[in-house]
Amino acid sequence: MKRIGFILKVRQDKLEEYKEHHKAVWPEMLDALRRTGWHNYSIFAREDGLLFGYFEVPESLQAAQAGMSKEVINAKWQEFMAPYFENLGGLHPDEGMVELEEVFHLD
């Protein structure tokens, strides 16, 4: 299992609304994440909208993204969430994840 850490930036003025949407992620989206191998997924937010995400996948971030790109519900979720983010340069939020290098882990 590969551990993935990433950052993204939500517009500060949209952060509360973003958090509300994540209290009720669409069941079809949750099913797609599970089906494509995303496990132990968490997102943490700082007051200014900086997000840190963590999840575990069998292979890599790229393989996890490739699996989700085949899911129709993912395209809908990404379109729905895109207005909340800064600096995506036309990418969907899941394509704008900046993967972080793991430098320490303690089991």
Biopython code that builds the backbone (N, CA, C, O; Angstrom):
import numpy as np
from Bio.PDB.StructureBuilder import StructureBuilder

atoms = [
    (1, "MET", "N", (0.859, -1.183, 0.000)),
    (1, "MET", "CA", (0.000, 0.000, 0.000)),
    (1, "MET", "C", (0.896, 1.234, 0.000)),
    (1, "MET", "O", (1.842, 1.322, 0.783)),
    (2, "LYS", "N", (0.599, 2.173, -0.868)),
    (2, "LYS", "CA", (1.354, 3.428, -0.943)),
    (2, "LYS", "C", (0.570, 4.532, -0.248)),
    (2, "LYS", "O", (-0.626, 4.700, -0.489)),
    (3, "ARG", "N", (1.242, 5.277, 0.609)),
    (3, "ARG", "CA", (0.632, 6.418, 1.293)),
    (3, "ARG", "C", (0.854, 7.666, 0.439)),
    (3, "ARG", "O", (1.964, 7.929, -0.024)),
    (4, "ILE", "N", (-0.224, 8.429, 0.239)),
    (4, "ILE", "CA", (-0.169, 9.644, -0.575)),
    (4, "ILE", "C", (-0.544, 10.837, 0.296)),
    (4, "ILE", "O", (-1.576, 10.822, 0.966)),
    (5, "GLY", "N", (0.284, 11.858, 0.285)),
    (5, "GLY", "CA", (-0.027, 13.146, 0.891)),
    (5, "GLY", "C", (-0.060, 14.179, -0.219)),
    (5, "GLY", "O", (0.764, 14.137, -1.132)),
    (6, "PHE", "N", (-1.005, 15.106, -0.149)),
    (6, "PHE", "CA", (-1.095, 16.133, -1.189)),
    (6, "PHE", "C", (-1.615, 17.435, -0.601)),
    (6, "PHE", "O", (-2.194, 17.464, 0.485)),
    (7, "ILE", "N", (-1.393, 18.512, -1.350)),
    (7, "ILE", "CA", (-1.960, 19.807, -0.983)),
    (7, "ILE", "C", (-2.757, 20.363, -2.157)),
    (7, "ILE", "O", (-2.465, 20.086, -3.320)),
    (8, "LEU", "N", (-3.756, 21.143, -1.822)),
    (8, "LEU", "CA", (-4.583, 21.912, -2.750)),
    (8, "LEU", "C", (-4.996, 23.179, -2.008)),
    (8, "LEU", "O", (-4.876, 23.251, -0.785)),
    (9, "LYS", "N", (-5.477, 24.167, -2.734)),
    (9, "LYS", "CA", (-5.895, 25.418, -2.090)),
    (9, "LYS", "C", (-7.327, 25.753, -2.468)),
    (9, "LYS", "O", (-7.652, 25.944, -3.640)),
    (10, "VAL", "N", (-8.174, 25.821, -1.449)),
    (10, "VAL", "CA", (-9.572, 26.237, -1.610)),
    (10, "VAL", "C", (-9.631, 27.746, -1.390)),
    (10, "VAL", "O", (-8.916, 28.289, -0.547)),
    (11, "ARG", "N", (-10.480, 28.410, -2.150)),
    (11, "ARG", "CA", (-10.688, 29.839, -1.932)),
    (11, "ARG", "C", (-11.165, 30.049, -0.498)),
    (11, "ARG", "O", (-12.110, 29.398, -0.053)),
    (12, "GLN", "N", (-10.521, 30.945, 0.213)),
    (12, "GLN", "CA", (-10.835, 31.161, 1.619)),
    (12, "GLN", "C", (-12.302, 31.520, 1.821)),
    (12, "GLN", "O", (-12.916, 31.088, 2.797)),
    (13, "ASP", "N", (-12.870, 32.308, 0.907)),
    (13, "ASP", "CA", (-14.267, 32.710, 1.044)),
    (13, "ASP", "C", (-15.239, 31.564, 0.763)),
    (13, "ASP", "O", (-16.436, 31.697, 1.014)),
    (14, "LYS", "N", (-14.742, 30.447, 0.248)),
    (14, "LYS", "CA", (-15.580, 29.284, -0.050)),
    (14, "LYS", "C", (-15.302, 28.114, 0.892)),
    (14, "LYS", "O", (-15.904, 27.051, 0.740)),
    (15, "LEU", "N", (-14.409, 28.286, 1.855)),
    (15, "LEU", "CA", (-13.968, 27.176, 2.691)),
    (15, "LEU", "C", (-15.111, 26.552, 3.496)),
    (15, "LEU", "O", (-15.222, 25.326, 3.541)),
    (16, "GLU", "N", (-15.947, 27.345, 4.118)),
    (16, "GLU", "CA", (-17.031, 26.786, 4.936)),
    (16, "GLU", "C", (-18.005, 25.979, 4.077)),
    (16, "GLU", "O", (-18.454, 24.904, 4.475)),
    (17, "GLU", "N", (-18.321, 26.500, 2.914)),
    (17, "GLU", "CA", (-19.213, 25.784, 2.004)),
    (17, "GLU", "C", (-18.554, 24.476, 1.526)),
    (17, "GLU", "O", (-19.212, 23.439, 1.443)),
    (18, "TYR", "N", (-17.269, 24.535, 1.219)),
    (18, "TYR", "CA", (-16.508, 23.346, 0.828)),
    (18, "TYR", "C", (-16.597, 22.276, 1.929)),
    (18, "TYR", "O", (-16.840, 21.102, 1.647)),
    (19, "LYS", "N", (-16.399, 22.694, 3.165)),
    (19, "LYS", "CA", (-16.457, 21.745, 4.289)),
    (19, "LYS", "C", (-17.858, 21.144, 4.430)),
    (19, "LYS", "O", (-17.995, 19.957, 4.725)),
    (20, "GLU", "N", (-18.884, 21.947, 4.224)),
    (20, "GLU", "CA", (-20.258, 21.432, 4.294)),
    (20, "GLU", "C", (-20.495, 20.344, 3.251)),
    (20, "GLU", "O", (-21.119, 19.325, 3.549)),
    (21, "HIS", "N", (-20.003, 20.549, 2.036)),
    (21, "HIS", "CA", (-20.165, 19.537, 0.982)),
    (21, "HIS", "C", (-19.455, 18.231, 1.354)),
    (21, "HIS", "O", (-19.894, 17.147, 0.968)),
    (22, "HIS", "N", (-18.372, 18.344, 2.095)),
    (22, "HIS", "CA", (-17.633, 17.139, 2.460)),
    (22, "HIS", "C", (-18.210, 16.423, 3.681)),
    (22, "HIS", "O", (-17.754, 15.338, 4.040)),
    (23, "LYS", "N", (-19.193, 17.019, 4.305)),
    (23, "LYS", "CA", (-19.940, 16.316, 5.355)),
    (23, "LYS", "C", (-20.951, 15.361, 4.736)),
    (23, "LYS", "O", (-21.465, 14.466, 5.407)),
    (24, "ALA", "N", (-21.233, 15.559, 3.450)),
    (24, "ALA", "CA", (-22.235, 14.738, 2.762)),
    (24, "ALA", "C", (-21.772, 14.441, 1.333)),
    (24, "ALA", "O", (-22.471, 14.751, 0.368)),
    (25, "VAL", "N", (-20.588, 13.838, 1.208)),
    (25, "VAL", "CA", (-20.098, 13.458, -0.121)),
    (25, "VAL", "C", (-21.090, 12.476, -0.727)),
    (25, "VAL", "O", (-21.596, 11.583, -0.049)),
    (26, "TRP", "N", (-21.356, 12.657, -2.011)),
    (26, "TRP", "CA", (-22.327, 11.801, -2.686)),
    (26, "TRP", "C", (-21.965, 10.327, -2.507)),
    (26, "TRP", "O", (-20.809, 9.953, -2.705)),
    (27, "PRO", "N", (-22.928, 9.484, -2.136)),
    (27, "PRO", "CA", (-22.653, 8.056, -1.947)),
    (27, "PRO", "C", (-22.024, 7.397, -3.176)),
    (27, "PRO", "O", (-21.172, 6.519, -3.040)),
    (28, "GLU", "N", (-22.437, 7.816, -4.370)),
    (28, "GLU", "CA", (-21.863, 7.247, -5.595)),
    (28, "GLU", "C", (-20.378, 7.594, -5.727)),
    (28, "GLU", "O", (-19.593, 6.809, -6.259)),
    (29, "MET", "N", (-20.004, 8.776, -5.238)),
    (29, "MET", "CA", (-18.598, 9.186, -5.271)),
    (29, "MET", "C", (-17.794, 8.361, -4.273)),
    (29, "MET", "O", (-16.685, 7.922, -4.580)),
    (30, "LEU", "N", (-18.339, 8.152, -3.097)),
    (30, "LEU", "CA", (-17.659, 7.319, -2.102)),
    (30, "LEU", "C", (-17.468, 5.897, -2.628)),
    (30, "LEU", "O", (-16.404, 5.301, -2.456)),
    (31, "ASP", "N", (-18.491, 5.368, -3.261)),
    (31, "ASP", "CA", (-18.392, 4.021, -3.850)),
    (31, "ASP", "C", (-17.302, 3.961, -4.912)),
    (31, "ASP", "O", (-16.538, 2.997, -4.965)),
    (32, "ALA", "N", (-17.226, 4.991, -5.762)),
    (32, "ALA", "CA", (-16.211, 5.020, -6.819)),
    (32, "ALA", "C", (-14.807, 5.077, -6.225)),
    (32, "ALA", "O", (-13.903, 4.396, -6.709)),
    (33, "LEU", "N", (-14.621, 5.875, -5.192)),
    (33, "LEU", "CA", (-13.309, 5.936, -4.533)),
    (33, "LEU", "C", (-12.908, 4.567, -3.991)),
    (33, "LEU", "O", (-11.783, 4.113, -4.195)),
    (34, "ARG", "N", (-13.825, 3.926, -3.311)),
    (34, "ARG", "CA", (-13.531, 2.593, -2.755)),
    (34, "ARG", "C", (-13.247, 1.577, -3.873)),
    (34, "ARG", "O", (-12.310, 0.782, -3.785)),
    (35, "ARG", "N", (-14.061, 1.622, -4.903)),
    (35, "ARG", "CA", (-13.938, 0.676, -6.010)),
    (35, "ARG", "C", (-12.597, 0.818, -6.737)),
    (35, "ARG", "O", (-12.057, -0.163, -7.248)),
    (36, "THR", "N", (-12.063, 2.039, -6.780)),
    (36, "THR", "CA", (-10.813, 2.270, -7.497)),
    (36, "THR", "C", (-9.588, 2.263, -6.580)),
    (36, "THR", "O", (-8.498, 2.661, -6.991)),
    (37, "GLY", "N", (-9.770, 1.809, -5.335)),
    (37, "GLY", "CA", (-8.629, 1.549, -4.473)),
    (37, "GLY", "C", (-8.191, 2.649, -3.525)),
    (37, "GLY", "O", (-7.115, 2.556, -2.934)),
    (38, "TRP", "N", (-8.999, 3.692, -3.367)),
    (38, "TRP", "CA", (-8.652, 4.764, -2.426)),
    (38, "TRP", "C", (-9.096, 4.332, -1.031)),
    (38, "TRP", "O", (-10.266, 4.011, -0.820)),
    (39, "HIS", "N", (-8.164, 4.324, -0.080)),
    (39, "HIS", "CA", (-8.452, 3.878, 1.287)),
    (39, "HIS", "C", (-7.909, 4.890, 2.297)),
    (39, "HIS", "O", (-6.975, 5.641, 2.017)),
    (40, "ASN", "N", (-8.523, 4.882, 3.470)),
    (40, "ASN", "CA", (-8.035, 5.682, 4.594)),
    (40, "ASN", "C", (-7.849, 7.149, 4.180)),
    (40, "ASN", "O", (-6.820, 7.755, 4.479)),
    (41, "TYR", "N", (-8.843, 7.709, 3.494)),
    (41, "TYR", "CA", (-8.767, 9.037, 2.889)),
    (41, "TYR", "C", (-9.225, 10.092, 3.894)),
    (41, "TYR", "O", (-10.311, 9.992, 4.464)),
    (42, "SER", "N", (-8.385, 11.100, 4.101)),
    (42, "SER", "CA", (-8.712, 12.230, 4.975)),
    (42, "SER", "C", (-8.286, 13.524, 4.305)),
    (42, "SER", "O", (-7.305, 13.560, 3.562)),
    (43, "ILE", "N", (-9.032, 14.585, 4.574)),
    (43, "ILE", "CA", (-8.665, 15.926, 4.126)),
    (43, "ILE", "C", (-8.688, 16.827, 5.348)),
    (43, "ILE", "O", (-9.632, 16.806, 6.139)),
    (44, "PHE", "N", (-7.635, 17.617, 5.488)),
    (44, "PHE", "CA", (-7.495, 18.572, 6.582)),
    (44, "PHE", "C", (-7.419, 19.970, 5.986)),
    (44, "PHE", "O", (-6.815, 20.166, 4.931)),
    (45, "ALA", "N", (-8.036, 20.952, 6.664)),
    (45, "ALA", "CA", (-8.072, 22.316, 6.148)),
    (45, "ALA", "C", (-7.468, 23.299, 7.138)),
    (45, "ALA", "O", (-7.676, 23.203, 8.348)),
    (46, "ARG", "N", (-6.721, 24.239, 6.597)),
    (46, "ARG", "CA", (-6.213, 25.353, 7.381)),
    (46, "ARG", "C", (-7.155, 26.532, 7.163)),
    (46, "ARG", "O", (-7.880, 26.560, 6.169)),
    (47, "GLU", "N", (-7.159, 27.509, 8.076)),
    (47, "GLU", "CA", (-8.073, 28.664, 7.997)),
    (47, "GLU", "C", (-8.018, 29.409, 6.677)),
    (47, "GLU", "O", (-9.029, 29.950, 6.229)),
    (48, "ASP", "N", (-6.848, 29.443, 6.047)),
    (48, "ASP", "CA", (-6.696, 30.199, 4.804)),
    (48, "ASP", "C", (-7.098, 29.397, 3.568)),
    (48, "ASP", "O", (-6.983, 29.887, 2.445)),
    (49, "GLY", "N", (-7.570, 28.163, 3.771)),
    (49, "GLY", "CA", (-8.027, 27.340, 2.664)),
    (49, "GLY", "C", (-7.028, 26.316, 2.170)),
    (49, "GLY", "O", (-7.345, 25.521, 1.285)),
    (50, "LEU", "N", (-5.824, 26.320, 2.726)),
    (50, "LEU", "CA", (-4.863, 25.294, 2.332)),
    (50, "LEU", "C", (-5.361, 23.946, 2.820)),
    (50, "LEU", "O", (-5.697, 23.781, 3.993)),
    (51, "LEU", "N", (-5.404, 22.987, 1.911)),
    (51, "LEU", "CA", (-5.837, 21.635, 2.253)),
    (51, "LEU", "C", (-4.649, 20.696, 2.224)),
    (51, "LEU", "O", (-3.785, 20.786, 1.352)),
    (52, "PHE", "N", (-4.620, 19.801, 3.184)),
    (52, "PHE", "CA", (-3.685, 18.680, 3.165)),
    (52, "PHE", "C", (-4.544, 17.425, 3.105)),
    (52, "PHE", "O", (-5.438, 17.239, 3.930)),
    (53, "GLY", "N", (-4.278, 16.577, 2.141)),
    (53, "GLY", "CA", (-5.016, 15.332, 2.008)),
    (53, "GLY", "C", (-4.098, 14.144, 2.175)),
    (53, "GLY", "O", (-2.904, 14.216, 1.885)),
    (54, "TYR", "N", (-4.665, 13.057, 2.644)),
    (54, "TYR", "CA", (-3.930, 11.816, 2.834)),
    (54, "TYR", "C", (-4.835, 10.655, 2.443)),
    (54, "TYR", "O", (-6.008, 10.614, 2.814)),
    (55, "PHE", "N", (-4.275, 9.713, 1.688)),
    (55, "PHE", "CA", (-4.986, 8.472, 1.411)),
    (55, "PHE", "C", (-3.975, 7.392, 1.065)),
    (55, "PHE", "O", (-2.794, 7.667, 0.855)),
    (56, "GLU", "N", (-4.452, 6.179, 1.012)),
    (56, "GLU", "CA", (-3.610, 5.037, 0.689)),
    (56, "GLU", "C", (-4.175, 4.345, -0.540)),
    (56, "GLU", "O", (-5.389, 4.206, -0.690)),
    (57, "VAL", "N", (-3.270, 3.911, -1.421)),
    (57, "VAL", "CA", (-3.647, 3.254, -2.669)),
    (57, "VAL", "C", (-2.730, 2.065, -2.912)),
    (57, "VAL", "O", (-1.627, 2.014, -2.369)),
    (58, "PRO", "N", (-3.177, 1.102, -3.727)),
    (58, "PRO", "CA", (-2.329, -0.053, -4.011)),
    (58, "PRO", "C", (-1.041, 0.299, -4.758)),
    (58, "PRO", "O", (-0.004, -0.315, -4.508)),
    (59, "GLU", "N", (-1.087, 1.290, -5.682)),
    (59, "GLU", "CA", (0.069, 1.549, -6.543)),
    (59, "GLU", "C", (0.665, 2.945, -6.396)),
    (59, "GLU", "O", (1.744, 3.110, -5.827)),
    (60, "SER", "N", (-0.048, 3.956, -6.917)),
    (60, "SER", "CA", (0.485, 5.318, -6.985)),
    (60, "SER", "C", (-0.650, 6.320, -7.120)),
    (60, "SER", "O", (-1.794, 5.950, -7.382)),
    (61, "LEU", "N", (-0.320, 7.593, -6.937)),
    (61, "LEU", "CA", (-1.304, 8.648, -7.163)),
    (61, "LEU", "C", (-1.795, 8.606, -8.604)),
    (61, "LEU", "O", (-2.993, 8.735, -8.858)),
    (62, "GLN", "N", (-0.886, 8.428, -9.537)),
    (62, "GLN", "CA", (-1.250, 8.428, -10.949)),
    (62, "GLN", "C", (-2.206, 7.274, -11.280)),
    (62, "GLN", "O", (-3.165, 7.458, -12.030)),
    (63, "ALA", "N", (-1.948, 6.099, -10.728)),
    (63, "ALA", "CA", (-2.835, 4.954, -10.967)),
    (63, "ALA", "C", (-4.205, 5.201, -10.333)),
    (63, "ALA", "O", (-5.233, 4.858, -10.917)),
    (64, "ALA", "N", (-4.217, 5.798, -9.136)),
    (64, "ALA", "CA", (-5.484, 6.110, -8.467)),
    (64, "ALA", "C", (-6.278, 7.123, -9.284)),
    (64, "ALA", "O", (-7.490, 6.980, -9.442)),
    (65, "GLN", "N", (-5.604, 8.141, -9.800)),
    (65, "GLN", "CA", (-6.272, 9.141, -10.628)),
    (65, "GLN", "C", (-6.789, 8.523, -11.926)),
    (65, "GLN", "O", (-7.880, 8.860, -12.386)),
    (66, "ALA", "N", (-6.019, 7.636, -12.504)),
    (66, "ALA", "CA", (-6.437, 6.974, -13.749)),
    (66, "ALA", "C", (-7.701, 6.156, -13.515)),
    (66, "ALA", "O", (-8.608, 6.162, -14.347)),
    (67, "GLY", "N", (-7.767, 5.458, -12.397)),
    (67, "GLY", "CA", (-8.967, 4.691, -12.073)),
    (67, "GLY", "C", (-10.181, 5.580, -11.928)),
    (67, "GLY", "O", (-11.252, 5.266, -12.446)),
    (68, "MET", "N", (-10.018, 6.696, -11.221)),
    (68, "MET", "CA", (-11.145, 7.606, -11.017)),
    (68, "MET", "C", (-11.539, 8.321, -12.303)),
    (68, "MET", "O", (-12.699, 8.705, -12.456)),
    (69, "SER", "N", (-10.609, 8.509, -13.228)),
    (69, "SER", "CA", (-10.942, 9.202, -14.475)),
    (69, "SER", "C", (-11.940, 8.413, -15.321)),
    (69, "SER", "O", (-12.572, 8.967, -16.221)),
    (70, "LYS", "N", (-12.078, 7.131, -15.035)),
    (70, "LYS", "CA", (-13.028, 6.282, -15.764)),
    (70, "LYS", "C", (-14.417, 6.280, -15.127)),
    (70, "LYS", "O", (-15.356, 5.701, -15.672)),
    (71, "GLU", "N", (-14.537, 6.921, -13.990)),
    (71, "GLU", "CA", (-15.802, 6.951, -13.245)),
    (71, "GLU", "C", (-16.607, 8.195, -13.627)),
    (71, "GLU", "O", (-16.143, 9.316, -13.423)),
    (72, "VAL", "N", (-17.798, 8.007, -14.173)),
    (72, "VAL", "CA", (-18.655, 9.121, -14.586)),
    (72, "VAL", "C", (-18.959, 10.046, -13.409)),
    (72, "VAL", "O", (-18.970, 11.266, -13.571)),
    (73, "ILE", "N", (-19.200, 9.490, -12.248)),
    (73, "ILE", "CA", (-19.534, 10.303, -11.075)),
    (73, "ILE", "C", (-18.373, 11.203, -10.687)),
    (73, "ILE", "O", (-18.591, 12.306, -10.185)),
    (74, "ASN", "N", (-17.147, 10.757, -10.910)),
    (74, "ASN", "CA", (-15.989, 11.579, -10.581)),
    (74, "ASN", "C", (-15.958, 12.850, -11.426)),
    (74, "ASN", "O", (-15.672, 13.931, -10.911)),
    (75, "ALA", "N", (-16.248, 12.728, -12.706)),
    (75, "ALA", "CA", (-16.279, 13.919, -13.564)),
    (75, "ALA", "C", (-17.318, 14.918, -13.054)),
    (75, "ALA", "O", (-17.072, 16.124, -13.046)),
    (76, "LYS", "N", (-18.462, 14.421, -12.635)),
    (76, "LYS", "CA", (-19.514, 15.302, -12.109)),
    (76, "LYS", "C", (-19.076, 15.971, -10.813)),
    (76, "LYS", "O", (-19.297, 17.168, -10.629)),
    (77, "TRP", "N", (-18.450, 15.202, -9.904)),
    (77, "TRP", "CA", (-17.979, 15.747, -8.628)),
    (77, "TRP", "C", (-16.892, 16.794, -8.863)),
    (77, "TRP", "O", (-16.904, 17.852, -8.235)),
    (78, "GLN", "N", (-15.961, 16.507, -9.758)),
    (78, "GLN", "CA", (-14.867, 17.439, -10.029)),
    (78, "GLN", "C", (-15.389, 18.747, -10.627)),
    (78, "GLN", "O", (-14.906, 19.824, -10.275)),
    (79, "GLU", "N", (-16.349, 18.662, -11.506)),
    (79, "GLU", "CA", (-16.967, 19.867, -12.074)),
    (79, "GLU", "C", (-17.689, 20.668, -10.991)),
    (79, "GLU", "O", (-17.616, 21.897, -10.957)),
    (80, "PHE", "N", (-18.385, 19.953, -10.111)),
    (80, "PHE", "CA", (-19.124, 20.589, -9.017)),
    (80, "PHE", "C", (-18.171, 21.299, -8.054)),
    (80, "PHE", "O", (-18.475, 22.395, -7.583)),
    (81, "MET", "N", (-17.021, 20.684, -7.759)),
    (81, "MET", "CA", (-16.091, 21.225, -6.778)),
    (81, "MET", "C", (-15.117, 22.253, -7.355)),
    (81, "MET", "O", (-14.560, 23.047, -6.596)),
    (82, "ALA", "N", (-14.898, 22.265, -8.654)),
    (82, "ALA", "CA", (-13.881, 23.135, -9.264)),
    (82, "ALA", "C", (-13.982, 24.608, -8.857)),
    (82, "ALA", "O", (-12.942, 25.226, -8.630)),
    (83, "PRO", "N", (-15.177, 25.206, -8.751)),
    (83, "PRO", "CA", (-15.247, 26.625, -8.397)),
    (83, "PRO", "C", (-14.714, 26.961, -6.998)),
    (83, "PRO", "O", (-14.485, 28.130, -6.689)),
    (84, "TYR", "N", (-14.520, 25.968, -6.171)),
    (84, "TYR", "CA", (-14.044, 26.204, -4.813)),
    (84, "TYR", "C", (-12.529, 26.396, -4.741)),
    (84, "TYR", "O", (-12.018, 26.879, -3.730)),
    (85, "PHE", "N", (-11.808, 26.026, -5.794)),
    (85, "PHE", "CA", (-10.353, 25.965, -5.738)),
    (85, "PHE", "C", (-9.665, 27.140, -6.414)),
    (85, "PHE", "O", (-10.203, 27.763, -7.330)),
    (86, "GLU", "N", (-8.456, 27.425, -5.933)),
    (86, "GLU", "CA", (-7.574, 28.428, -6.518)),
    (86, "GLU", "C", (-6.503, 27.733, -7.354)),
    (86, "GLU", "O", (-6.131, 26.589, -7.092)),
    (87, "ASN", "N", (-6.023, 28.447, -8.358)),
    (87, "ASN", "CA", (-4.815, 28.066, -9.089)),
    (87, "ASN", "C", (-4.833, 26.673, -9.701)),
    (87, "ASN", "O", (-3.840, 25.950, -9.622)),
    (88, "LEU", "N", (-5.935, 26.294, -10.300)),
    (88, "LEU", "CA", (-5.988, 24.985, -10.946)),
    (88, "LEU", "C", (-5.548, 25.042, -12.410)),
    (88, "LEU", "O", (-5.250, 24.008, -13.008)),
    (89, "GLY", "N", (-5.506, 26.221, -12.976)),
    (89, "GLY", "CA", (-5.067, 26.359, -14.357)),
    (89, "GLY", "C", (-5.879, 25.539, -15.340)),
    (89, "GLY", "O", (-5.333, 24.995, -16.300)),
    (90, "GLY", "N", (-7.181, 25.447, -15.107)),
    (90, "GLY", "CA", (-8.051, 24.699, -16.011)),
    (90, "GLY", "C", (-8.159, 23.217, -15.706)),
    (90, "GLY", "O", (-8.911, 22.506, -16.374)),
    (91, "LEU", "N", (-7.430, 22.737, -14.719)),
    (91, "LEU", "CA", (-7.498, 21.331, -14.335)),
    (91, "LEU", "C", (-8.673, 21.089, -13.388)),
    (91, "LEU", "O", (-9.166, 22.020, -12.750)),
    (92, "HIS", "N", (-9.111, 19.852, -13.304)),
    (92, "HIS", "CA", (-10.051, 19.468, -12.254)),
    (92, "HIS", "C", (-9.282, 19.406, -10.940)),
    (92, "HIS", "O", (-8.066, 19.214, -10.947)),
    (93, "PRO", "N", (-9.970, 19.563, -9.814)),
    (93, "PRO", "CA", (-9.275, 19.513, -8.536)),
    (93, "PRO", "C", (-8.423, 18.255, -8.342)),
    (93, "PRO", "O", (-7.311, 18.341, -7.821)),
    (94, "ASP", "N", (-8.930, 17.092, -8.755)),
    (94, "ASP", "CA", (-8.155, 15.868, -8.541)),
    (94, "ASP", "C", (-6.914, 15.805, -9.438)),
    (94, "ASP", "O", (-6.000, 15.023, -9.176)),
    (95, "GLU", "N", (-6.881, 16.619, -10.486)),
    (95, "GLU", "CA", (-5.700, 16.695, -11.347)),
    (95, "GLU", "C", (-4.713, 17.747, -10.837)),
    (95, "GLU", "O", (-3.551, 17.759, -11.243)),
    (96, "GLY", "N", (-5.174, 18.624, -9.951)),
    (96, "GLY", "CA", (-4.331, 19.695, -9.428)),
    (96, "GLY", "C", (-3.651, 19.363, -8.116)),
    (96, "GLY", "O", (-2.980, 20.214, -7.531)),
    (97, "MET", "N", (-3.814, 18.142, -7.650)),
    (97, "MET", "CA", (-3.171, 17.741, -6.396)),
    (97, "MET", "C", (-1.652, 17.837, -6.541)),
    (97, "MET", "O", (-1.079, 17.349, -7.515)),
    (98, "VAL", "N", (-1.019, 18.461, -5.575)),
    (98, "VAL", "CA", (0.439, 18.504, -5.539)),
    (98, "VAL", "C", (0.879, 17.419, -4.561)),
    (98, "VAL", "O", (0.710, 17.555, -3.349)),
    (99, "GLU", "N", (1.443, 16.345, -5.100)),
    (99, "GLU", "CA", (1.861, 15.222, -4.254)),
    (99, "GLU", "C", (3.081, 15.618, -3.433)),
    (99, "GLU", "O", (4.014, 16.244, -3.937)),
    (100, "LEU", "N", (3.056, 15.243, -2.169)),
    (100, "LEU", "CA", (4.153, 15.531, -1.254)),
    (100, "LEU", "C", (5.031, 14.296, -1.089)),
    (100, "LEU", "O", (4.549, 13.165, -1.154)),
    (101, "GLU", "N", (6.306, 14.522, -0.879)),
    (101, "GLU", "CA", (7.244, 13.429, -0.633)),
    (101, "GLU", "C", (7.130, 12.988, 0.827)),
    (101, "GLU", "O", (7.188, 13.814, 1.738)),
    (102, "GLU", "N", (6.971, 11.700, 1.040)),
    (102, "GLU", "CA", (6.966, 11.180, 2.408)),
    (102, "GLU", "C", (8.398, 11.150, 2.925)),
    (102, "GLU", "O", (9.273, 10.538, 2.313)),
    (103, "VAL", "N", (8.629, 11.805, 4.040)),
    (103, "VAL", "CA", (9.981, 11.840, 4.606)),
    (103, "VAL", "C", (10.093, 11.116, 5.943)),
    (103, "VAL", "O", (11.196, 10.914, 6.450)),
    (104, "PHE", "N", (8.953, 10.724, 6.517)),
    (104, "PHE", "CA", (8.976, 9.961, 7.771)),
    (104, "PHE", "C", (7.656, 9.242, 7.937)),
    (104, "PHE", "O", (6.606, 9.752, 7.547)),
    (105, "HIS", "N", (7.710, 8.059, 8.515)),
    (105, "HIS", "CA", (6.513, 7.281, 8.823)),
    (105, "HIS", "C", (6.797, 6.424, 10.043)),
    (105, "HIS", "O", (7.862, 5.817, 10.151)),
    (106, "LEU", "N", (5.847, 6.376, 10.956)),
    (106, "LEU", "CA", (5.933, 5.526, 12.150)),
    (106, "LEU", "C", (4.675, 4.685, 12.207)),
    (106, "LEU", "O", (3.575, 5.235, 12.264)),
    (107, "ASP", "N", (4.803, 3.380, 12.192)),
    (107, "ASP", "CA", (3.649, 2.488, 12.355)),
    (107, "ASP", "C", (3.321, 2.350, 13.811)),
    (107, "ASP", "O", (2.380, 1.641, 14.167)),
]
sb = StructureBuilder()
sb.init_structure("model")
sb.init_model(0)
sb.init_chain("A")
sb.init_seg("    ")
for serial, (resi, resn, name, xyz) in enumerate(atoms, 1):
    if name == "N":
        sb.init_residue(resn, " ", resi, " ")
    sb.init_atom(name, np.array(xyz, "f"), 0.0, 1.0, " ", f" {name:<3s}", serial, name[0])
structure = sb.get_structure()
